[in-house]
Amino acid sequence: MKRMTRVGLITSGGDCQGLNAAIRGVGKALFQRLGKNVEIFGMYDGYRGLIDGDYKYMESSDFSGILTQGGTILGTSRQRYIPGKDIVDKDGNSLMPAMLDTYNRLNLDCLVIMGGNGTQKSAKLISDYGMNVVTLPKTIDNDIWGTDTTFGFQSAVDIATNVIDYIHSTASSHSRVFVVELMGRDAGWLTLNAGIASGADAILIPEIPYDIEKVADMIRARKEEGRGFSIVACAEGAVSIHDKILTEEESRRKRENNRFPAVSYAIADELQKLTGVETRVTVPGHYQRGGPPCPYDRVLATQFGTAAADLIVNKQYNRMVAIQDNRIISIPLEDAASKTKFLPKDHSMIQVARDIGICMGD
C-alpha cells in the first residue's frame, strides 16, 4: 500500500487575483497524480491557521468552481516577522513552535505557501525550522526575485489601465491634470505597465526619483500644443529627487509633519501651483487587488499550482515555482527570499516609454 502524502495549503499576506486558481491547480493536480493517497489541509487565514491549528480537511469538491473567484477561499493574514530570524506575535514571542506543532500533529509532508515578497522570506524561516515548504509567487507588485512575473500582476495591470482609461474622458472634458496613484511601494512594474497601456503622459516610479519641475514642464508643453489635460500615473512609492537625499531621521520628521495623506496629493498640489492647471487625484487602492483574475493569471496560477504538485510528488522541497523565458521552473527558496526584484533603470520597457514621449520625471 502506498504511503499517504499529506499537504497543508496556506495563502499569506495581501490578497490578489489568482489565489483560488492556484489553490485549485495544486489540489486538482495532487488528486490527479496521487488519487486516494493524498490528504490536503487548508489553513485558515494564512499562518494563523497553522499557529492555532485552525484548518479544514479539503475534499476534491472544494477545488471545483473557484477558478474565477477573486480573493482566497482560505482567508489570509499578515504576521510580524524579524527578517532572517523569527516569526513573532505582538509581544515578540516566537510563533515557530506552535506552527511546528500543528505541522507534526497533522503529520504533514509539505506546506504549499502562496505569497508575496515578505511571504517568501518568512517561508524560508519556516523551512529553516524544519518544515518542508514549496512556495508560489503571488503579488500585484511583480517584485519577487527569480520569476519573470507573478500571478495577480496582470490582473492588476488590467484594472489600473481601465481606471486611467476612464479618467481620460473627464480629464479631457474639464482640461484638468489627473494624478492616478497606483500600488507599488518599492517597485514600479505595475505603474509602468499600466501607464504605457493607458497612454499616461507621465509615469513616476520608486526606482527613478522625480523632479517635479520636469513634470510641470511636460504639462506646460502639452498645454501650449493645445492639449489642456494630462495624466500622471504615480506609484505609491514614488519619491522626489529632494526627498531621495534626505537622511532616515529627516524622512521620518517629514512624514510626521506631512499634511498630505499620500504622495499623489503632494504631487498634485505642487503641479497645480507650478502650472496653474486644475489638478485632481484618483487613488483606486485595493480595487486593484480585487475581482476575478484575468485569463492570463488563471492560466499562470494553474501552471504554478500543478508545478507545485510535481515538486511534492518528487519530494523536491524548499523551492519556489517560477516562470523564466516562458518556462515553468523552480528555484531554491533561499534565492527567492534573498532579494527584491526592482525595476532596472535601463529596462527595455522604460526605454519604450521614453521613446513614445512619456515623461519619467527625470
Summary of the structure (lengths in Angstrom):
residues: 362
radius of gyration: 22.4
end to end distance: 66.0
largest distance: 79.3
contacts: 1309
relative contact order: 0.17
helix: 44%
strand: 20%
